[in-house]
Amino acid sequence: MNTTDTDTAPTATADATAASETPAFDWYTLQKQAHREFGRRVAAVGDWNAPTPDKEWTVGDLVRHVVTEQQWIPPLLAGLTLDQARRRVEPLGDDLAAEWNTYSSMATAAWQAAPSDASVQLSYDTVTVLDYLREQVSDVTIHSWDLARATAADEDLDQALVEAVWTVFEPQRDALEASGLFDSPVPMPDDAPLQSRLLALTGRDDRR
């Protein structure tokens, strides 16, 4: 997944009908779990220049991407426009583990304070806080696996996260590749583990 918080497409919710038909998840709790998944893998990084499943990114690039996404969250949830929020995003320092801890905490606090039905301006649309949250949880979850694969860490993701993110991505199966932000889906048996099928939707193959 090669996106930022302000130019992610397709949207986290395909449409209101699809959202109403998906199981109910506590996305605020899932956000904290996704950050724990990513954070423990950041803490274990030994080589910031190692390659990742995101072909153009090193481990350092991947972590910078995810940390930068967290920088955007508080100003956007506060109702700022993209231009206003952009002025709040500061260059990251060299200690990416520390930067992750700082901005992860700030983003988590912002999510907890934001009304789920409030509007958030992103580059491609104006969405609700809940839609933006679903999108961000999905992004951090997938990149947690990327980081695990890149660093030879534990690749098993929290099952509740996998189940929730599946409900975001599976209805958009065709749109994901068309967006240009994902590689082509990887053929995967229907009886494969759900995590494998989820990753396959985003062009990732955890069998190799």
C-alpha positions as CSV (number, residue, x, y, z in Angstrom):
1,M,0.0,0.0,0.0
2,N,1.6,3.2,-1.1
3,T,-0.6,6.0,0.2
4,T,-0.8,9.0,2.4
5,D,-3.6,10.0,4.7
6,T,-4.7,12.7,2.2
7,D,-4.5,10.9,-1.1
8,T,-5.7,7.4,-0.3
9,A,-8.1,5.9,-2.8
10,P,-10.4,4.1,-3.0
11,T,-12.2,5.3,0.1
12,A,-12.3,3.1,3.2
13,T,-16.1,2.8,2.8
14,A,-17.3,1.9,-0.7
15,D,-20.7,3.3,0.1
16,A,-23.2,3.7,2.9
17,T,-25.0,0.5,2.0
18,A,-21.8,-1.6,2.1
19,A,-20.8,-0.1,5.4
20,S,-24.2,-0.9,6.9
21,E,-23.9,-4.5,5.9
22,T,-20.5,-5.1,7.5
23,P,-20.1,-6.5,11.0
24,A,-19.9,-4.0,13.8
25,F,-16.3,-3.4,15.0
26,D,-14.9,-1.1,17.6
27,W,-12.6,0.7,15.3
28,Y,-11.2,2.9,18.1
29,T,-10.0,-0.2,20.0
30,L,-8.7,-1.6,16.7
31,Q,-6.7,1.6,16.1
32,K,-4.9,1.1,19.3
33,Q,-4.2,-2.6,18.4
34,A,-3.0,-1.7,15.0
35,H,-0.5,0.8,16.5
36,R,0.7,-1.8,19.0
37,E,1.3,-4.2,16.0
38,F,3.3,-1.6,14.1
39,G,5.1,-0.3,17.2
40,R,6.5,-3.5,18.4
41,R,7.9,-4.2,14.9
42,V,9.4,-0.7,14.7
43,A,11.1,-1.3,18.1
44,A,12.7,-4.5,16.6
45,V,14.2,-2.8,13.5
46,G,17.9,-3.5,13.1
47,D,18.5,-2.3,9.5
48,W,16.7,0.8,8.4
49,N,18.0,0.4,4.9
50,A,16.6,-3.1,4.3
51,P,14.1,-3.6,1.4
52,T,10.4,-4.0,2.0
53,P,7.5,-5.5,0.1
54,D,6.7,-1.9,-0.9
55,K,9.2,-2.2,-3.7
56,E,10.4,1.4,-3.8
57,W,10.7,1.8,0.0
58,T,13.4,0.8,2.5
59,V,12.4,0.0,6.1
60,G,13.1,3.6,6.9
61,D,11.0,4.9,4.1
62,L,8.1,2.7,5.2
63,V,8.2,3.8,8.8
64,R,8.5,7.5,7.7
65,H,5.4,7.0,5.6
66,V,3.4,5.6,8.4
67,V,4.6,8.2,10.9
68,T,3.9,11.0,8.5
69,E,0.3,9.7,8.2
70,Q,0.0,10.0,12.0
71,Q,1.2,13.6,11.8
72,W,-1.7,14.6,9.6
73,I,-4.4,13.0,11.8
74,P,-4.7,15.5,14.7
75,P,-5.0,18.7,12.5
76,L,-7.4,17.0,10.1
77,L,-9.6,15.7,12.9
78,A,-9.6,19.2,14.4
79,G,-11.3,20.4,11.3
80,L,-8.4,22.0,9.5
81,T,-8.2,22.2,5.8
82,L,-5.5,20.3,3.9
83,D,-3.5,23.5,3.5
84,Q,-3.8,24.4,7.1
85,A,-2.9,20.8,8.2
86,R,0.1,20.7,5.9
87,R,1.6,23.6,7.8
88,R,1.4,21.6,11.0
89,V,3.4,18.7,9.6
90,E,7.0,19.0,10.6
91,P,10.0,17.2,9.2
92,L,10.8,14.0,11.0
93,G,14.0,13.5,12.9
94,D,16.5,10.7,12.5
95,D,15.2,8.6,15.5
96,L,12.2,7.1,13.7
97,A,11.3,4.8,16.6
98,A,11.0,7.9,18.9
99,E,9.1,9.8,16.2
100,W,6.7,6.8,15.9
101,N,6.0,6.8,19.6
102,T,5.4,10.5,19.7
103,Y,3.0,10.8,16.7
104,S,1.3,7.5,17.4
105,S,0.3,8.8,20.8
106,M,-0.9,12.1,19.4
107,A,-2.9,10.4,16.7
108,T,-4.5,8.0,19.2
109,A,-5.5,10.8,21.5
110,A,-7.0,12.7,18.5
111,W,-9.1,9.7,17.4
112,Q,-10.4,9.2,20.9
113,A,-11.6,12.9,21.1
114,A,-13.2,13.1,17.6
115,P,-16.9,12.5,17.1
116,S,-17.3,9.5,14.7
117,D,-19.8,11.4,12.5
118,A,-17.8,14.6,12.1
119,S,-16.4,15.5,8.6
120,V,-12.8,15.3,7.6
121,Q,-11.4,16.9,4.5
122,L,-9.1,14.6,2.5
123,S,-7.7,15.2,-0.9
124,Y,-10.0,12.9,-2.7
125,D,-13.2,13.6,-0.8
126,T,-14.8,14.8,2.5
127,V,-15.4,11.7,4.7
128,T,-16.6,11.0,8.2
129,V,-14.2,10.5,11.0
130,L,-15.2,6.8,11.2
131,D,-14.5,6.3,7.5
132,Y,-11.1,7.9,7.9
133,L,-10.4,5.8,10.9
134,R,-11.3,2.6,9.1
135,E,-8.9,3.6,6.3
136,Q,-6.1,4.4,8.7
137,V,-6.5,1.2,10.7
138,S,-6.3,-0.7,7.4
139,D,-3.2,1.1,6.3
140,V,-1.3,0.6,9.5
141,T,-2.3,-3.1,9.7
142,I,-1.1,-3.9,6.2
143,H,2.2,-2.0,6.8
144,S,2.7,-3.9,10.0
145,W,3.0,-7.0,7.9
146,D,5.2,-5.3,5.5
147,L,7.5,-4.3,8.3
148,A,7.5,-7.7,9.8
149,R,8.4,-9.3,6.4
150,A,11.2,-6.7,5.9
151,T,12.7,-7.4,9.3
152,A,12.2,-11.1,9.6
153,A,9.9,-10.4,12.6
154,D,6.6,-12.2,13.6
155,E,4.3,-11.9,10.6
156,D,1.1,-13.0,12.4
157,L,-1.3,-10.1,12.8
158,D,-4.0,-9.7,15.4
159,Q,-7.0,-11.8,14.2
160,A,-9.6,-9.1,15.1
161,L,-7.6,-6.6,13.0
162,V,-7.4,-9.0,10.1
163,E,-11.2,-9.6,10.2
164,A,-12.0,-6.0,10.4
165,V,-9.7,-4.8,7.6
166,W,-11.0,-7.6,5.4
167,T,-14.5,-6.0,5.6
168,V,-12.9,-2.8,4.3
169,F,-10.9,-4.2,1.4
170,E,-12.8,-7.2,0.2
171,P,-15.8,-5.2,-1.1
172,Q,-13.3,-3.0,-3.0
173,R,-11.5,-6.0,-4.6
174,D,-11.8,-4.6,-8.1
175,A,-11.2,-1.0,-7.2
176,L,-8.0,-1.6,-5.3
177,E,-6.0,-2.5,-8.4
178,A,-7.7,0.1,-10.5
179,S,-6.7,2.8,-8.0
180,G,-3.0,2.4,-9.0
181,L,-2.0,2.2,-5.4
182,F,-1.8,-1.6,-5.2
183,D,-0.2,-4.4,-7.2
184,S,-2.5,-6.8,-8.9
185,P,-4.3,-9.2,-6.4
186,V,-2.4,-12.5,-5.9
187,P,-4.5,-15.6,-6.6
188,M,-5.1,-17.3,-3.3
189,P,-7.2,-20.4,-2.4
190,D,-10.5,-19.8,-0.8
191,D,-9.4,-22.0,2.1
192,A,-6.3,-20.1,2.8
193,P,-6.0,-18.2,6.1
194,L,-7.9,-15.0,6.2
195,Q,-4.7,-13.0,6.7
196,S,-3.2,-14.5,3.5
197,R,-6.3,-13.7,1.6
198,L,-6.3,-10.1,2.9
199,L,-2.7,-9.6,1.9
200,A,-3.4,-11.1,-1.5
201,L,-6.0,-8.5,-2.1
202,T,-3.3,-5.9,-1.8
203,G,-0.9,-7.7,-4.1
204,R,1.1,-9.3,-1.3
205,D,1.9,-13.0,-1.1
206,D,2.9,-14.3,2.4
207,R,3.7,-17.8,1.1
208,R,7.1,-16.7,-0.3
